[in-house]
Amino acid sequence: MNWQDLRKSGNVDDRRGMSGGKIAMGGAGVVIAVIIGLLTNQSPSEILSNIQGSQQTEEVGTRPAGPRPDDKTADFVSRVLGSTEDVWSEIYKASGEQYKQPSLQIFENESQSACGGASSAMGPFYCPADEKVYIDLSFCDELRDRFKAPGEFAVAYVVAHEVGHHVQNLMGISEQVQRQRQNLSNAEYNKLSVKLELQADFLAGVWANHAQKMDNILEPGDLEAALTAANAIGDDKLQQETQGRVVPDAFTHGTSQQRMYWFKKGFETGDLSQGKYQDIQ
């Protein structure tokens, strides 16, 4: 993949080497701050601020000095994010709208999102509550080794898929689906979840189409790498590998064939109207 000349995004929060997150200052912390304030004649809010600032300093201090083995991967992911920003900004501009860019947090082992805890075991995900994509770069190795989906463009597809969820969030689609959750059975809601995931695959394909036209990013074999990744992480394939049987009612992301189909359709058309949520199946 030709990515070295892509613009590097300024919306990346690199937390590799930091601890999983600040200690939550709940009600007990506030009470302690009030007591200390009474004893020392300090403002409780100032005490809380100092404690949290100290925690942030400690977090920064845990980062290992010098270059890291995954620095190239971090640079790559940052440039792919920059490409998604450029593509979606142009698409939105053509419709007379302004694209609101998401941010991306690179973490190690575990972190905290507005949607709850994040861990490397979860794989990359998008949190609509803070409009942020989360990724532990060890997933890139897992994609290559466990899922047998090597190649930089396979990783780019995953990043673009998560950004696709951000686009869905901006469109209000995610909220519409979430509102229906309490009125549906798990099996019924899973069907809506599958449609969301397949549309995100389609949107990743739309990005690839426009990024190719804008920056000529593709090399021979890149499209196949993305399709291999889409095939490897289909629900049917993962269920067969992990539990020895396929349970369609438990699908949340779609079959391998569906995921490949919708990514390829997005790539071939580059046309948002070809992948409307209600038409996904």
FENZIKA-V576270 format. One record per residue. N is the residue number from 1. RES is the residue in one small letter. SS is DSSP state (h for helix, s for strand, l for the rest). Layout:
# FENZIKA-V576270
((N | RES | SS) (N | RES | SS))
This chain:
# FENZIKA-V576270
((1 | m | l) (2 | n | l) (3 | w | l) (4 | q | l) (5 | d | l) (6 | l | l) (7 | r | l) (8 | k | l) (9 | s | l) (10 | g | l) (11 | n | l) (12 | v | s) (13 | d | s) (14 | d | s) (15 | r | l) (16 | r | l) (17 | g | l) (18 | m | l) (19 | s | l) (20 | g | l) (21 | g | l) (22 | k | l) (23 | i | l) (24 | a | l) (25 | m | l) (26 | g | l) (27 | g | h) (28 | a | h) (29 | g | h) (30 | v | h) (31 | v | h) (32 | i | h) (33 | a | h) (34 | v | h) (35 | i | h) (36 | i | h) (37 | g | h) (38 | l | h) (39 | l | h) (40 | t | h) (41 | n | l) (42 | q | l) (43 | s | l) (44 | p | h) (45 | s | h) (46 | e | h) (47 | i | h) (48 | l | h) (49 | s | h) (50 | n | h) (51 | i | h) (52 | q | h) (53 | g | h) (54 | s | h) (55 | q | h) (56 | q | h) (57 | t | h) (58 | e | h) (59 | e | h) (60 | v | h) (61 | g | h) (62 | t | l) (63 | r | l) (64 | p | l) (65 | a | l) (66 | g | l) (67 | p | l) (68 | r | l) (69 | p | l) (70 | d | l) (71 | d | h) (72 | k | h) (73 | t | h) (74 | a | h) (75 | d | h) (76 | f | h) (77 | v | h) (78 | s | h) (79 | r | h) (80 | v | h) (81 | l | h) (82 | g | h) (83 | s | h) (84 | t | h) (85 | e | h) (86 | d | h) (87 | v | h) (88 | w | h) (89 | s | h) (90 | e | h) (91 | i | h) (92 | y | h) (93 | k | h) (94 | a | h) (95 | s | l) (96 | g | l) (97 | e | l) (98 | q | l) (99 | y | l) (100 | k | l) (101 | q | l) (102 | p | l) (103 | s | s) (104 | l | s) (105 | q | s) (106 | i | s) (107 | f | s) (108 | e | l) (109 | n | l) (110 | e | s) (111 | s | s) (112 | q | s) (113 | s | s) (114 | a | l) (115 | c | l) (116 | g | s) (117 | g | s) (118 | a | s) (119 | s | s) (120 | s | h) (121 | a | h) (122 | m | h) (123 | g | l) (124 | p | l) (125 | f | s) (126 | y | s) (127 | c | s) (128 | p | l) (129 | a | l) (130 | d | l) (131 | e | l) (132 | k | s) (133 | v | s) (134 | y | s) (135 | i | s) (136 | d | s) (137 | l | l) (138 | s | h) (139 | f | h) (140 | c | h) (141 | d | h) (142 | e | h) (143 | l | h) (144 | r | h) (145 | d | h) (146 | r | l) (147 | f | l) (148 | k | l) (149 | a | l) (150 | p | l) (151 | g | l) (152 | e | h) (153 | f | h) (154 | a | h) (155 | v | h) (156 | a | h) (157 | y | h) (158 | v | h) (159 | v | h) (160 | a | h) (161 | h | h) (162 | e | h) (163 | v | h) (164 | g | h) (165 | h | h) (166 | h | h) (167 | v | h) (168 | q | h) (169 | n | h) (170 | l | h) (171 | m | h) (172 | g | l) (173 | i | h) (174 | s | h) (175 | e | h) (176 | q | h) (177 | v | h) (178 | q | h) (179 | r | h) (180 | q | l) (181 | r | h) (182 | q | h) (183 | n | h) (184 | l | l) (185 | s | l) (186 | n | h) (187 | a | h) (188 | e | h) (189 | y | h) (190 | n | h) (191 | k | h) (192 | l | h) (193 | s | h) (194 | v | h) (195 | k | h) (196 | l | h) (197 | e | h) (198 | l | h) (199 | q | h) (200 | a | h) (201 | d | h) (202 | f | h) (203 | l | h) (204 | a | h) (205 | g | h) (206 | v | h) (207 | w | h) (208 | a | h) (209 | n | h) (210 | h | h) (211 | a | h) (212 | q | h) (213 | k | h) (214 | m | h) (215 | d | h) (216 | n | l) (217 | i | l) (218 | l | l) (219 | e | l) (220 | p | l) (221 | g | l) (222 | d | h) (223 | l | h) (224 | e | h) (225 | a | h) (226 | a | h) (227 | l | h) (228 | t | h) (229 | a | h) (230 | a | h) (231 | n | h) (232 | a | h) (233 | i | l) (234 | g | l) (235 | d | h) (236 | d | h) (237 | k | h) (238 | l | h) (239 | q | h) (240 | q | h) (241 | e | h) (242 | t | h) (243 | q | h) (244 | g | l) (245 | r | l) (246 | v | l) (247 | v | l) (248 | p | h) (249 | d | h) (250 | a | h) (251 | f | l) (252 | t | l) (253 | h | l) (254 | g | l) (255 | t | l) (256 | s | h) (257 | q | h) (258 | q | h) (259 | r | h) (260 | m | h) (261 | y | h) (262 | w | h) (263 | f | h) (264 | k | h) (265 | k | h) (266 | g | h) (267 | f | h) (268 | e | h) (269 | t | h) (270 | g | l) (271 | d | l) (272 | l | h) (273 | s | h) (274 | q | h) (275 | g | h) (276 | k | l) (277 | y | h) (278 | q | h) (279 | d | h) (280 | i | l) (281 | q | l))
